């Protein structure tokens, strides 16, 4: 179940984790956020279904072309 408010993805295996959207400066106005989360869910299902067949493929989250890390420091 994808939850855009919290920017977390709940996967079939029961785990929940944050996405890169959490630390992106575009997260409030991003047009692609839901599509990215849906893609992550589909990718996770693929790894669950074919875990033994694709064990040679490194499991990692895809990069977003529009990702820009928001600053950890709040300037006034």
C-alpha positions in Angstrom: 0.0 0.0 0.0 1.5 3.3 -1.1 1.0 6.3 1.2 2.0 9.5 -0.4 1.6 11.6 2.8 4.3 9.7 4.6 6.2 8.8 1.4 6.6 5.2 2.5 6.0 2.0 0.6 4.5 -1.1 2.2 5.7 -4.2 0.4 4.2 -7.6 -0.1 6.7 -9.1 2.3 5.4 -6.9 5.1 8.2 -4.4 5.3 7.8 -0.7 5.2 10.5 1.8 4.2 11.0 5.3 3.1 11.6 6.3 -0.5 14.0 8.9 -1.9 10.9 11.2 -2.2 11.2 11.8 1.6 14.4 13.8 1.2 13.5 15.5 -2.2 12.8 19.2 -2.4 10.1 18.5 -5.0 8.1 16.1 -2.8 5.2 18.5 -2.2 4.7 19.3 -5.9 6.1 16.2 -7.7 4.1 14.9 -10.6 5.9 11.6 -10.7 5.9 10.6 -7.0 3.0 8.2 -7.2 4.3 6.6 -10.4 7.7 6.2 -8.7 6.1 4.5 -5.7 4.1 2.2 -7.9 7.2 1.3 -9.8 9.0 0.4 -6.6 6.1 -1.9 -5.5 6.2 -3.7 -8.9 10.0 -4.1 -8.7 9.6 -5.5 -5.2 7.0 -8.0 -6.4 9.4 -9.1 -9.2 12.2 -9.8 -6.7 9.8 -11.7 -4.4 8.5 -13.9 -7.3 11.9 -14.6 -8.9 14.2 -14.3 -6.0 16.2 -17.5 -6.9 16.3 -16.7 -10.7 17.6 -13.2 -10.4 19.8 -13.5 -7.4 22.7 -12.3 -9.5 21.0 -8.9 -10.0 21.8 -6.2 -7.4 18.7 -5.0 -5.7 18.6 -1.2 -5.5 16.1 1.6 -5.9 15.9 3.3 -9.2 17.2 6.9 -9.5 14.8 9.7 -10.3 15.9 12.2 -12.9 14.2 15.0 -10.9 15.5 14.1 -7.4 17.2 16.9 -5.7 18.1 16.4 -2.0 16.7 19.1 0.2 19.1 20.8 2.6 19.5 19.4 6.1 20.0 22.9 7.4 17.1 25.4 7.7 18.3 28.9 6.8 16.3 31.9 8.0 
